[in-house]
């Protein structure tokens, strides 16, 4: 069940962007692009490690993630979460807390 109190996806996107900019997690450098883990260059980088220092923002973003997943695919059968291994583990742990 999706709580009715969550905003529509457009508002979630706006609030997420605002929060990431507020904590200075978004970096831009068009002249010397960042090298992503995939090896691809990117003029933008979002440092999600900063979320550790902002528990209220992290919690709100995790709630947004949960409601977005619920709206998109619905709850998983049996209430279990999806599996993740390797490099995704640091990102999947906050999701598991939802």
DAZIQUI-V299424 format. One record per residue. OMEGA is omega as a letter, one per 40 degrees, with the letter a starting at -180 (NA if undefined). NEAR is the number of other C-alpha atoms within 10 Angstrom. Layout:
BEGIN
omega->OMEGA near->NEAR
omega->OMEGA near->NEAR
END
This chain:
BEGIN
omega->a near->8
omega->i near->13
omega->a near->7
omega->a near->7
omega->a near->6
omega->a near->13
omega->i near->13
omega->a near->12
omega->i near->13
omega->i near->9
omega->i near->11
omega->i near->18
omega->a near->14
omega->a near->10
omega->i near->16
omega->i near->17
omega->a near->13
omega->a near->12
omega->a near->19
omega->i near->20
omega->a near->13
omega->a near->11
omega->i near->14
omega->i near->12
omega->a near->16
omega->a near->16
omega->i near->13
omega->i near->13
omega->a near->11
omega->a near->10
omega->i near->7
omega->a near->10
omega->i near->14
omega->i near->17
omega->a near->13
omega->i near->12
omega->i near->7
omega->a near->6
omega->a near->8
omega->i near->9
omega->i near->14
omega->i near->14
omega->i near->14
omega->i near->15
omega->i near->16
omega->a near->13
omega->a near->13
omega->i near->12
omega->i near->10
omega->a near->15
omega->i near->17
omega->a near->11
omega->a near->10
omega->a near->12
omega->i near->11
omega->i near->11
omega->i near->17
omega->i near->19
omega->i near->17
omega->i near->15
omega->i near->21
omega->i near->17
omega->i near->16
omega->i near->20
omega->a near->15
omega->a near->18
omega->i near->22
omega->i near->17
omega->a near->14
omega->i near->14
omega->a near->13
omega->a near->9
omega->a near->8
omega->a near->13
omega->i near->16
omega->i near->11
omega->i near->7
omega->i near->6
omega->a near->7
omega->i near->9
omega->i near->13
omega->i near->9
omega->i near->8
omega->i near->12
omega->i near->8
omega->a near->6
omega->a near->8
omega->a near->10
omega->i near->12
omega->a near->12
omega->a near->11
omega->a near->15
omega->i near->11
omega->i near->13
omega->a near->17
omega->i near->12
omega->a near->9
omega->NA near->12
END
